[in-house]
Amino acid sequence: MTTAVAAPFRFFSLQVVRTRRLGPSLVRITFAGDDLVAFASHGRDQSLSLFLPHPGQTEPAVPYELGWGSPRSSEAESGGGWWQGWRELPDDVRAVMRSYTLRALRPGARGRTSEIDIDFVLHGVEPDAEVPAGPASQWASRAAAGDRVVLLGPAVEDNRAIRFRPPADTDLVVLWADETALPAASAILESLPAGTRVRAWLEVQHSEDIQDLLVTAEAEITWLVRDDGAPMAVDAVRAARLPATESPYAWIAGESGCVKEMRRHLVRERGIDRRRVTFVGYWRRGLTEEQLREQE
């Protein structure tokens, strides 16, 4: 299997350009900024760290200095001085940091990135929600043109924050994602060339969250809509007959418990080589991202 190339990351100062609701649970936010001339990525499941302001702040508090690598230092990848400084800021001042996936990027003049899209899942923003929205969902639900954020992202296209890396001999791609990993899965599906065989299961809360994807691969996509009584994801995959294959590759991402169960099924029951299964826990039921980071 191909090994990701370690590459530097840097800070990008960005502004919201526009927002678009994709469904009851999803909103797409487009960002732009002069810094994007240095943004580089192959896309797919490119992971990003987004820093958001607290209510009342005009910009997120991230303690980088312009003289420190012009907030472009590769030290950002391993922590550098900003990490400790960020942790030491008061809770109500320190920028909210959340992990997201690049949905799309658009080149501008001379091929430089001019805009990027990030899709946000909105949890608990409804007035009658049982669990109130967290800070990222609150911010995304209210975002407007001109709002400022800071992004920690890639300065080179091939970097270790891209995990979807099927071996060259792959003859079937198997995907599963819940809505938190839907942007990554969608970008992956749209990146696959014609002739690639794909079997994908995409899980969302509402039927209105289903999206039209521009796919040229030979992909069979099943949408699992929880509001419509869809089966548990692992049960849906277990009941499916996969095409005959000698060299499958699987990419599964979403809630950690579901990811673990899905991986166990693919490796133990389907017999897929564990080295050919990429699995990513985007979140864990009952824990905030801060709590998850404390456990790492």
Solvent accessible surface area in square Angstrom, and as a share of the most:
residue,aa,sasa,rsa
1,M,117,0.52
2,T,87,0.50
3,T,115,0.67
4,A,30,0.23
5,V,84,0.48
6,A,70,0.54
7,A,6,0.05
8,P,51,0.32
9,F,17,0.07
10,R,4,0.01
11,F,1,0.01
12,F,0,0.00
13,S,44,0.28
14,L,2,0.01
15,Q,86,0.38
16,V,4,0.02
17,V,55,0.32
18,R,116,0.42
19,T,58,0.34
20,R,140,0.51
21,R,129,0.47
22,L,30,0.15
23,G,14,0.14
24,P,49,0.31
25,S,11,0.07
26,L,1,0.01
27,V,6,0.04
28,R,38,0.14
29,I,0,0.00
30,T,6,0.03
31,F,0,0.00
32,A,24,0.19
33,G,31,0.29
34,D,130,0.68
35,D,26,0.13
36,L,1,0.00
37,V,86,0.49
38,A,34,0.27
39,F,7,0.03
40,A,25,0.19
41,S,12,0.08
42,H,88,0.39
43,G,14,0.13
44,R,52,0.19
45,D,3,0.01
46,Q,0,0.00
47,S,29,0.19
48,L,4,0.02
49,S,23,0.15
50,L,0,0.00
51,F,0,0.00
52,L,1,0.01
53,P,17,0.11
54,H,40,0.18
55,P,112,0.70
56,G,86,0.83
57,Q,54,0.24
58,T,114,0.66
59,E,80,0.36
60,P,10,0.06
61,A,27,0.21
62,V,18,0.10
63,P,47,0.30
64,Y,44,0.17
65,E,122,0.55
66,L,138,0.68
67,G,78,0.75
68,W,66,0.23
69,G,39,0.37
70,S,48,0.31
71,P,9,0.06
72,R,110,0.40
73,S,20,0.13
74,S,62,0.40
75,E,84,0.38
76,A,3,0.02
77,E,48,0.22
78,S,98,0.63
79,G,14,0.13
80,G,32,0.31
81,G,51,0.49
82,W,9,0.03
83,W,77,0.27
84,Q,103,0.46
85,G,21,0.21
86,W,15,0.05
87,R,114,0.42
88,E,123,0.55
89,L,47,0.23
90,P,77,0.49
91,D,109,0.56
92,D,106,0.55
93,V,57,0.33
94,R,47,0.17
95,A,2,0.01
96,V,12,0.07
97,M,7,0.03
98,R,29,0.11
99,S,59,0.38
100,Y,41,0.15
101,T,9,0.05
102,L,2,0.01
103,R,22,0.08
104,A,34,0.26
105,L,55,0.27
106,R,81,0.29
107,P,89,0.56
108,G,34,0.33
109,A,86,0.66
110,R,237,0.87
111,G,57,0.55
112,R,140,0.51
113,T,13,0.07
114,S,48,0.31
115,E,33,0.15
116,I,0,0.00
117,D,8,0.04
118,I,0,0.00
119,D,6,0.03
120,F,0,0.00
121,V,20,0.12
122,L,6,0.03
123,H,99,0.44
124,G,19,0.19
125,V,50,0.28
126,E,79,0.35
127,P,147,0.93
128,D,124,0.64
129,A,34,0.26
130,E,174,0.78
131,V,115,0.66
132,P,107,0.67
133,A,13,0.10
134,G,33,0.32
135,P,61,0.39
136,A,8,0.07
137,S,10,0.07
138,Q,61,0.27
139,W,29,0.10
140,A,2,0.02
141,S,50,0.32
142,R,167,0.61
143,A,14,0.11
144,A,54,0.42
145,A,76,0.59
146,G,40,0.38
147,D,48,0.25
148,R,96,0.35
149,V,1,0.01
150,V,11,0.06
151,L,0,0.00
152,L,22,0.11
153,G,0,0.00
154,P,0,0.00
155,A,33,0.25
156,V,57,0.33
157,E,87,0.39
158,D,43,0.23
159,N,0,0.00
160,R,123,0.45
161,A,15,0.12
162,I,1,0.01
163,R,102,0.37
164,F,3,0.01
165,R,27,0.10
166,P,43,0.27
167,P,16,0.10
168,A,117,0.91
169,D,85,0.44
170,T,33,0.19
171,D,50,0.26
172,L,1,0.00
173,V,3,0.01
174,V,3,0.02
175,L,0,0.00
176,W,3,0.01
177,A,0,0.00
178,D,7,0.04
179,E,11,0.05
180,T,33,0.19
181,A,0,0.00
182,L,2,0.01
183,P,7,0.05
184,A,0,0.00
185,A,0,0.00
186,S,0,0.00
187,A,12,0.09
188,I,0,0.00
189,L,0,0.00
190,E,57,0.26
191,S,58,0.37
192,L,15,0.07
193,P,88,0.56
194,A,79,0.61
195,G,48,0.46
196,T,32,0.19
197,R,79,0.29
198,V,6,0.03
199,R,25,0.09
200,A,0,0.00
201,W,3,0.01
202,L,0,0.00
203,E,24,0.11
204,V,0,0.00
205,Q,55,0.25
206,H,49,0.22
207,S,54,0.35
208,E,112,0.50
209,D,1,0.00
210,I,69,0.35
211,Q,28,0.12
212,D,144,0.75
213,L,29,0.15
214,L,147,0.73
215,V,41,0.24
216,T,94,0.55
217,A,11,0.09
218,E,109,0.49
219,A,33,0.25
220,E,99,0.44
221,I,51,0.26
222,T,43,0.25
223,W,54,0.19
224,L,7,0.04
225,V,11,0.06
226,R,88,0.32
227,D,81,0.42
228,D,104,0.54
229,G,63,0.60
230,A,32,0.25
231,P,77,0.49
232,M,122,0.54
233,A,7,0.05
234,V,11,0.06
235,D,64,0.33
236,A,15,0.12
237,V,2,0.01
238,R,102,0.37
239,A,92,0.71
240,A,18,0.14
241,R,223,0.81
242,L,30,0.15
243,P,52,0.33
244,A,94,0.73
245,T,48,0.28
246,E,164,0.73
247,S,21,0.14
248,P,18,0.11
249,Y,0,0.00
250,A,0,0.00
251,W,0,0.00
252,I,1,0.00
253,A,0,0.00
254,G,0,0.00
255,E,9,0.04
256,S,26,0.17
257,G,41,0.39
258,C,31,0.19
259,V,4,0.03
260,K,131,0.55
261,E,70,0.31
262,M,2,0.01
263,R,60,0.22
264,R,95,0.35
265,H,5,0.02
266,L,0,0.00
267,V,22,0.13
268,R,180,0.66
269,E,101,0.45
270,R,72,0.26
271,G,60,0.58
272,I,9,0.05
273,D,52,0.27
274,R,135,0.49
275,R,184,0.67
276,R,41,0.15
277,V,8,0.05
278,T,21,0.12
279,F,97,0.40
280,V,18,0.10
281,G,42,0.41
282,Y,62,0.24
283,W,77,0.27
284,R,101,0.37
285,R,152,0.56
286,G,76,0.73
287,L,54,0.27
288,T,71,0.41
289,E,37,0.16
290,E,71,0.32
291,Q,78,0.35
292,L,29,0.15
293,R,65,0.24
294,E,133,0.60
295,Q,110,0.49
296,E,171,0.77
